[in-house]
């Protein structure tokens, strides 16, 4: 959401050069999608049971989504992606 300070922080991290550099190594395994749960992305948020902000989930083509509850750092998020894709 636009008003949530934590969402703004994670969005800044995901748009940072540091994260983009780390994510580039695994970008062939997945993609990143952002949803504004109070705007155009409300349907997607409901479909993925997102009720708290920010919520990070790894959504694979097979299996259930895996919620990320780790550190909010580039290295930790990319490591999570690597370990679960």
Secondary structure by P-SEA (a helix, b strand, c coil): ccccaaaaaaaaaaacaaaaaaaccccccbbbbbbcccccaaaaaaaaccccccccccccccccbbbbcccccaaaaaaaaaacc
